[in-house]
Amino acid sequence: MSEYKIKLAKRMDEVKESATLAITAKAKSMKAKGWDVIDFGAGEPDFDTPDNIKEAAIKAIKSGFTKYTAVGGIDELKDAIIEKFKRDNNLNYTREEILVSCGGKQSFFNLSLAFFEKGDEVIIPAPYWVSYPVMVAISGAKPVIIEEREDNGFKITPEEFSDAITGSTKAIVINSPSNPTGAAYTPDELKEIADIAVKKGVFLVSDEIYEKLCYDNHPFVSIASFSEEVKRQTIVLNGVSKTYSMTGWRIGYAAGPKGLIKAMTNIQSQSTSNPTSISQKAAVEAIKGPQDTVDKMVTEFDKRRKIIVDGLNAIKGIRCLLPPGSFYVFPNISRFLKKRFNGKIINTSADFADFLLEEAEVAVVPGEAFGGEGHIRMAYATSMENIKEGLKRIEEAVTKLE
Ligand SMILES: *Cc1c(COP(=O)(O)O)cnc(C)c1O
């Protein structure tokens, strides 16, 4: 029989396999074949989920808390999130202004489908988290990419934001601290962005998933907290994945205007329904329980951050900023582009990442995946020993380029 002809939906033109996954898959298969790959590609902490959180989940299972829950999350978790916003961000929300989802990623997806449509423009500063432009495009809206200049610490200026606004601009996405650059806005910089947003009526989407991963006393402030005026046109996205090493548990949350949260909850009710009941109980413990494991993780990340940045800058041809947040660095490797290895030209950051993987057995993610060509993203979510060995291998490998 001849093959059935699958005609995919037009929207799939916008939905490509992410380049991050491609390199991760290649690194995995090399490891499986016995290669000794050092992995800087991971987008998650390498620490285990703390025991008190695991215990809360086990208790939930044993007590039979294993059925459907309210679509937008159990009240106990919503209340814990409300307390967290009060405690950490000086923000007051009610239960109707909170939605718990299957990860921060689903929060953004719910938002996209509930809020954006054809004809809308959504401003996304680049380098960006790979999923933003795709999720915006799926909604039918147009992602408008503006460049964050490296010489401005991978941040946009108020002028650059202003200049990008048109009559169709619906929202801007702010991710501070950032994946992939680790950049973080100061409170003053955020305030300027908020002021423009209010003046021009542009909605703010603030992805604060790396809130707790700040270094050198960088003062984290939620953009929503500047005034009631800002808050009513802001949605804050956050979650437990990064702060508590809970990426596999799939719990994220959103806080924003009632009408929008209701619409996002309706999307969720017609797609996934509630996030896992067991994970919700674990998230209550994560948010309300002892926070000392977070401090320990931040202290360890900070040590690694300094070593990796110093090590990269010591390699001839690489320039790397010292980022104030997250667990990524985004070194500039553009000096190596157009160079050759074994006669083959390295044209792009993807070629460079390939070269490092094959020649040095080091996995990194090409910057082009994040709209940041000429760079690579390296997560320091791996042991100090691996970091030092990885740096040594990169240094050796790049001397072979001509
Ligand atoms: C990891 C991450 C998220 C959310 O991840 P979930 O596991 O879906 O909660 C959101 N935004 C950014 C920028 C991230 O890096």
The ligand as an SDF file (V2000), in Angstrom:
LIG
                    3D

 15 15  0  0  0  0  0  0  0  0999 V2000
   13.3010   26.6340   32.6600 C   0  0  0  0  0  0  0  0  0  0  0  0
   12.6060   27.8610   32.2200 C   0  0  0  0  0  0  0  0  0  0  0  0
   11.2180   28.0420   32.3690 C   0  0  0  0  0  0  0  0  0  0  0  0
   10.2260   27.0850   32.9540 C   0  0  0  0  0  0  0  0  0  0  0  0
   10.4960   25.7930   32.9700 O   0  0  0  0  0  0  0  0  0  0  0  0
    9.3850   24.7730   33.5120 P   0  0  0  0  0  0  0  0  0  0  0  0
   10.1920   23.5750   33.8620 O   0  0  0  0  0  0  0  0  0  0  0  0
    8.4130   24.5650   32.4400 O   0  0  0  0  0  0  0  0  0  0  0  0
    8.7560   25.4110   34.7310 O   0  0  0  0  0  0  0  0  0  0  0  0
   10.6570   29.2360   31.9770 C   0  0  0  0  0  0  0  0  0  0  0  0
   11.4010   30.2080   31.4600 N   0  0  0  0  0  0  0  0  0  0  0  0
   12.7170   30.0820   31.2970 C   0  0  0  0  0  0  0  0  0  0  0  0
   13.4690   31.2170   30.7310 C   0  0  0  0  0  0  0  0  0  0  0  0
   13.3740   28.9090   31.6620 C   0  0  0  0  0  0  0  0  0  0  0  0
   14.6870   28.7960   31.4540 O   0  0  0  0  0  0  0  0  0  0  0  0
  1  2  1  0
  2  3  1  0
  2 14  2  0
  3  4  1  0
  3 10  2  0
  4  5  1  0
  5  6  1  0
  6  7  2  0
  6  8  1  0
  6  9  1  0
 10 11  1  0
 11 12  2  0
 12 13  1  0
 12 14  1  0
 14 15  1  0
M  END
$$$$
